[in-house]
Amino acid sequence: MAETSLRERALRHLARRDHSRAELSRKLAAHGSTEEIDEILDRMTELGLLSDSRFAEAWVRGKAARHGTARLRHDLAQRGVPREAIDEAIASECPDDEMTRARELCRSRFPAPPADAREWARQARFLQSRGFAVDLIRKLLKENPDESA
């Protein structure tokens, strides 16, 4: 059986889900030279099969309800997406402000507001692990639950 070509490998990866250029390049690195990989990725970009912008938008759309802007930016940067594409994706795919997203996430996980310092810390840690800013967390957890409804 003939070895799978780089082009076929790349198409198989893209058939499963969108990838960033850097991600796909990493996955193909063991199977070809840098020049061959760049040539195939350039061609796929020309054909519209590979797009960092489309990947970033899909990533943000899928994760925005559960993660803060800082986490979204970090995750996309780790996947090699350029800063401009990250900024555009977050601007277009996060219609709600970050406070609203954090409030909805917190209320879905914790039905009651924090009753004591221990519970406050627990909720704050949860939100911080999801990439929400500390000042936003403080503001959210100090809200009166009757005001936010």
N, C-alpha and C positions, 0 to 999 in steps of 0.2 A: 504494500500500500504506500503510495507516494506521500511524502510529508506535506502537511498543510501549509499553504503559502501564507506569507505575511498578510496579504490582502484578505484572504479568507478568514484568518484569525481575527483581524480587525473587524470585519463585517459580523462575525459571530458575537464578538463583544458588544458591538453597537446594536445588534438585534435584541439583546437582552435588556439593555437600558442605555441612555445617553451617558457618555463619558466626556471628561475634559480631555484636551489634547495631551496634557502632561500625564494624566492617568493612563490613557491608552498607550502612550509611548512607553511608559514603565512596564505595562503588561506585555508589550511586544519586544522589549529589550533583549530578552534571552533567545529570541528567534531570528534576529537579523542585525545588520549593522545600523549605526545611527543614520547614515545617509539613506539607506533603503527605507527605514521607518519614516524619516522625515518626508521622503518622496511620496510614500503611500498616504501619510496623514495630510500632506498638502493637497493631494488629489481628492481625498475624501472631503476636505474642507471646501474645495472648489465645487464639488457636486452637492454640497449641502448636507452630507451625511454626518459630518462632525462639526460641532459648533459649541464653543465655550459659553457663549451667551445663552443658547438654548439649554445647555446643561445646567448653568447657574439658575436660570428661571425655574426649571423643573425641580431642582434641589430645594430652592427657597419655598416654592409652592408646597412641596411635600413636608417641609420641616418647620415652617413659620409658626404654625399653631402651637408647637411644642418647645420652641427655642427662641431665645432672645437674639437681637441683632448681632451682638458681639460673637455669639457662638456660630451663627450663620456665616459671618465674615471669616472667622477662624477656619471653619470646616472647608469652605470654598477655597481659601488661600492654601490650605494643606493639599488640596487637590489640583493645585496649579492654575487656578482660574485668575486671569488678570483683574486688577483692582477695579478698572472701569466696568467690566462685565459684572462684577460683584455689586457695585453701587447701583447699576441699572436694574439688576434683578431684584434687589431689595426694594428699590423705589417702586418698581412696577408690580411686584408680587405680594407686598405687605400693605394692603389697603388700610388695615386697622393700625392705630398707633401702638407703640410697644406697651404702654400702660394697659390698654385694653386687652392685649394678648396675654400679658402677665396675670391680670386679674382673672380672666377666664380660665387659664391654666391652673392657677392657685385654687380657685373655687371648685374646679372639677376634682382636684386631688384632696383638698381640705375643705369640707363643707362649712366648717365653723371658723370664724376668725380666731387668731391666737388668744388663748385665755391667760397664759402666763409666759414668763421669759423663756422657759424651755421649749414650749410650742412655737413661740415667735422665732427662736433660733432654728428650729426644725424646718419651718416654712421658708425662712430666709435661705437656709442652706439648699433647699430644694430648688428655689428660684435661681439662686446663684449658679448651681450646677447646670442649669439650663441656659445660662448665658445672659441673664438679665443683669443690668447695672445695679450696683449697691444702693445708690441714691434712689433709684426707682423702686427697689425692694422696700427700703425704709418708708417711702411715701405710701406705697401700696399697703403695707402691713399696719400703718398708723390710721388708715381710713376707717371711718365708721361704716359697718356693713349696710346700714340703712341708707347711707348717702350714695353708695355705688349701685344700688338696685334701681 
